[in-house]
Amino acid sequence: DKKSEYYKNFLKMPQTKVRVLTGVTPAAVDVMGNRVLILNNGKEPSVLSIINPEIARSFTSFFNSLWNIAKE
């Protein structure tokens, strides 16, 4: 949601690009090396952390596919 503080905070981060896909998921996914974080910034924020190189590669591939169709 472009109106959320979560989105606005990402826009302020140096060396960070943000794109939006509407209707896909309310969660965010971060991939850092072999770690995948799945974040929910709802009324009760939560995070799921997965450390697995195969899953990280899969999410990276999935991310790249979505990034290419997302809007700036």
C-alpha positions as CSV (number, residue, x, y, z in Angstrom):
1,D,0.0,0.0,0.0
2,K,1.7,3.2,-1.2
3,K,-0.1,5.2,1.6
4,S,1.4,3.0,4.4
5,E,4.2,4.1,6.7
6,Y,5.9,0.8,5.8
7,Y,6.1,1.8,2.1
8,K,7.1,5.4,2.9
9,N,10.0,4.1,5.1
10,F,11.3,2.0,2.3
11,L,11.4,5.0,0.0
12,K,13.6,6.8,2.4
13,M,16.3,4.0,2.6
14,P,19.4,4.7,0.6
15,Q,20.3,2.2,-2.2
16,T,16.7,0.9,-2.1
17,K,14.3,0.6,-5.0
18,V,10.6,-0.1,-4.4
19,R,8.0,-1.4,-6.8
20,V,4.4,-2.3,-6.1
21,L,2.2,-5.3,-7.2
22,T,-1.4,-4.9,-6.3
23,G,-3.5,-7.9,-5.3
24,V,-0.6,-10.3,-5.0
25,T,0.0,-10.6,-1.2
26,P,0.0,-8.4,1.8
27,A,3.3,-9.9,2.9
28,A,6.9,-8.8,2.0
29,V,9.7,-11.1,1.2
30,D,13.4,-10.3,1.8
31,V,16.2,-12.6,0.6
32,M,19.7,-12.2,2.1
33,G,22.2,-14.8,1.2
34,N,20.7,-18.2,2.3
35,R,18.1,-16.6,4.5
36,V,14.5,-15.8,3.5
37,L,12.3,-13.5,5.6
38,I,8.6,-13.4,5.0
39,L,7.1,-10.4,6.8
40,N,3.6,-9.4,7.6
41,N,3.2,-5.8,8.7
42,G,-0.5,-6.0,9.7
43,K,-2.2,-5.3,13.0
44,E,0.0,-8.1,14.5
45,P,3.3,-7.9,12.7
46,S,5.2,-11.2,12.3
47,V,8.1,-12.6,10.5
48,L,9.1,-16.1,9.3
49,S,12.8,-16.8,8.8
50,I,14.0,-19.7,6.7
51,I,17.7,-20.5,6.3
52,N,18.0,-22.8,3.3
53,P,20.1,-22.2,0.1
54,E,17.6,-23.9,-2.2
55,I,14.6,-22.0,-0.9
56,A,16.6,-18.7,-1.0
57,R,17.4,-19.4,-4.7
58,S,13.8,-20.2,-5.4
59,F,12.5,-17.0,-3.8
60,T,15.2,-15.0,-5.6
61,S,14.0,-16.4,-8.9
62,F,10.3,-15.7,-7.9
63,F,11.3,-12.2,-6.8
64,N,13.0,-11.4,-10.1
65,S,10.0,-12.6,-12.1
66,L,7.7,-10.4,-10.0
67,W,10.1,-7.4,-10.1
68,N,10.0,-7.4,-13.9
69,I,6.2,-7.0,-14.0
70,A,5.8,-4.6,-10.9
71,K,5.2,-0.9,-11.3
72,E,7.5,1.8,-9.9
